[in-house]
Amino acid sequence: MMMTRGGAKAAKSLLTAARPRLFSTIRTISSHEALSASHLLKPDVASSWIWTRAPTIGGMRFASTITLGEKTPTKEEDANQKKTEKESTGGDAAGGNNKEDKGIASYWGVEPNKITKEDGSEWKWNCFRPWETYNADLTIDLKKHHVPTTFLDRLAYWTVKSLRWPTDLFFQRRYGCRAMMLETVAAVPGMVGGMLLHCKSLRRFEQSGGWIKALLEEAENERMHLMTFMEVAKPKWYERALVITVQGVFFNAYFLGYLISPKFAHRMVGYLEEEAIHSYTEFLKELDKGNIENVPAPAIAIDYWRLPADATLRDVVIVVRADEAHHRDVNHFASDIHYQGRELKEAPAPIGYH
């Protein structure tokens, strides 16, 4: 027993004396410093760091880094490397007006692809790609209306009408801001419906008939409406606060409504889109009267809807209104399917029907 205690004391004293030597004496850097832009944006430097995990100390783990002792490039070698990179990216044309554009180095091999337009110029939009653009169908009937017949139809209709009253009171004739608010709400139902159908498909081990993609496509199209009108109407701080509040309430209310009755949820969105058509028609009237300046169309709208280069705000409102008419048809159609006692998967989804 005495020898065991003596040995323990000796071991403890040795550990105390040797503790600083247990870890590498090479300079360590914090994880924040190691992930700074100066390390990430230079592949030759980023690849020279090895992450190691030190032993547990006091219940916490620390990350340390060590260098591989690579040779530091001279100024001449660094200049040659920058010249080579500039030539490989096509100089100022693809490099961003002679600015020092730095690529993102990925350890996982995932590289952001560079896309160009048909004329060879750089595609500057990351929120959508050229193959996601389209020409809006302007021949759609804008006057179609679903006459409410059942109790759920009337409930959906008057719910939308009751939501329109405070909107008219708040925005008056500021249709740019109204459109911005409308799109933050209109982009919610497609995402909620697609999400719930996605979970249902996983839960039941069954296909969705393409309706997941159709509803998510609708949500993405509505979001692009918002991205467009953000360039036209610059929201004030209280309008942004209102958007946060309305979206939080509407998302949860629609989520519960869809769980209880999908037929009601889709019918309500159909009526919501009918109101959107009415709002954009009033927007066009104000543009034609000259009460709202018909400014040039935002660049993002020109590329997304493949509009002519000299397109104006009026052209944008026309194609957005056509999109809302298509969403009206899709949601009324989805509600009709449920009213017939069938499921959405039994009918082909209108994919690509913006």
Secondary structure, DSSP 8 states (H G I E B T S, - for coil): -HHHHHHHHHHHHHHHHHGGGSS--S----HHHHTSHHHHT-HHHHTTEEEEE---BTTB--EEEEE-------HHHHHHHHHHHHHHTTTHHHHTTT--------TTS------B-TTS-B---SSS-GGG-----TTS-S-------SHHHHHHHHHHHHHHHHHHHHHTT-HHHHHHHHHHHHHHHHHHHHHHHHHHHHHHT---TTHHHHHHHHHHHHHHHHHHHHHH----HHHHHHHHHHHHHHHHHHHHHHHH-HHHHHHHHHHHHHHHHHHHHHHHHHHHHTSS---B--HHHHHHTT--TT-BHHHHHHHHHHHHHHHHHHHHHHHHHHHTT--GGGS---TT--
